[in-house]
Each structure stands twice: as structure tokens, then as C-alpha cells.
Amino acid sequence: LVDLGFDISDMVLSHVKRVDNIYHLEFSKVFKERFLESAFTNIQLDDTGIKKLERLWLNVIEIGETPIFISSAPKSILGLLSMKEVYGKNIKDISLCYYFDPEKHDYIQNPLQAKQGRAIPAWRIQFDDGYKVFIDNY
């Protein structure tokens, strides 16, 4: 990625899977040691090199001054009980994150047109298959 001109100082490898001979790598953005979702860099590669690269990156412009509180992780995890899409999945990671949801900023029709918005604190729950859920009931 560095050879392609990408700054990798604000990204971490968050999920890897192999399908046939193609590796799928998912990188997540970090800001102040927390994930900044839903920013990502997804790469598919094989023995010959990069086959596909997708990227949706968020840039922090301003940091708010008002403290925002969020419920505890155990309380938030109880919310998973009503989500059928996570039944039978194993939790790999639970961490606090900054979460930008295009639906809450009227960018749902075209999230790539988002110019600004507010990221809120949320619990980022990642499962061992790479699926992620964000619980922002602060």
C-alpha cells in the first residue's frame, strides 16, 4: 500500500479470509486508538498481485467538545439477542469506536457524496467471519 501512495499510519488489518486462492484483506481506519467506522480499505489479492481494491475513507475535520456517554458493553451486547443475523456467530472483538452512519446524515442514497457529518461513540462488535454490528445506544 505504501508503494501505491497510501498512508498506512491510520489503518489496521481487521479481517482476513481466503476463498480459493484469493485473499480478502479488510483494513479499518483508526483515530486516537479507536476504530473510525465505517471507513475501510478492502483488498483482494492472489499470487500475481492485487486483483481489487476498494476504499471508503473518512477524514476527521473537527473534534467536538461535548462529552457523550454510552452504555456499558454488557448492556449493549444484550441488544444482540434481537438480531437474528448474528445467531450462531462467535464474537471476535468488542471495542469502542467512532461511528459515522450515512443513514443518519441523509446520505443514504449516495454515501460517497457525504461531505460532512458527525461520528458518535458506539460499540463495534466483530464476529469471526468478519461481520460487524454497531450498537450506538448512548
Residue pairs with C-beta under 8 A, 6 or more apart in sequence:
1 8
1 41
1 43
2 8
6 41
10 29
10 30
10 31
11 27
11 28
11 29
11 30
11 41
12 27
12 28
12 30
13 25
13 26
13 27
14 26
14 27
14 28
14 35
14 126
15 24
15 25
15 26
15 126
15 130
16 23
16 24
16 25
16 26
17 23
17 24
17 129
17 130
18 24
21 46
21 47
22 44
22 45
22 46
22 51
23 44
23 45
23 46
24 42
24 43
24 44
25 42
25 43
25 44
25 45
26 40
26 41
26 42
26 130
27 40
27 41
27 42
27 43
28 35
28 36
28 37
28 39
28 40
29 35
29 36
29 37
29 39
29 40
29 57
29 58
30 36
31 60
31 98
34 95
34 96
34 97
34 98
35 95
35 97
35 98
35 124
36 58
36 60
36 97
36 98
36 100
36 119
37 97
37 98
37 99
37 100
37 122
37 124
37 132
37 134
38 56
38 58
38 99
38 100
38 101
38 102
39 56
39 57
39 58
39 100
40 54
40 55
40 56
40 57
41 53
41 54
41 55
41 57
42 52
42 53
42 54
42 55
43 50
43 52
43 53
44 50
44 51
44 52
44 53
45 51
56 111
56 112
58 100
58 119
61 116
64 118
68 120
68 121
68 138
69 138
70 76
70 96
70 121
70 122
70 123
70 136
70 137
70 138
71 137
71 138
73 94
73 123
76 123
76 135
76 137
77 94
77 123
77 125
77 135
79 135
79 137
80 86
80 125
80 133
80 135
83 133
85 131
86 127
86 131
86 133
89 127
89 128
89 129
89 131
90 127
90 128
91 125
91 126
91 127
91 128
92 126
92 127
92 128
93 124
93 125
93 126
94 123
94 124
94 125
94 126
95 123
95 124
96 121
96 122
96 123
96 124
97 121
97 122
97 123
97 124
97 134
98 119
98 120
98 121
98 122
99 119
99 120
99 121
99 122
99 124
99 134
99 136
100 114
100 117
100 118
100 119
100 120
101 120
101 134
101 136
102 108
102 111
102 114
102 117
104 117
105 114
105 117
105 118
107 113
107 114
107 117
120 136
120 138
121 136
121 138
122 134
122 135
122 136
122 138
123 134
123 135
123 136
124 132
124 133
124 134
125 132
125 133
125 134
125 135
126 132
127 133
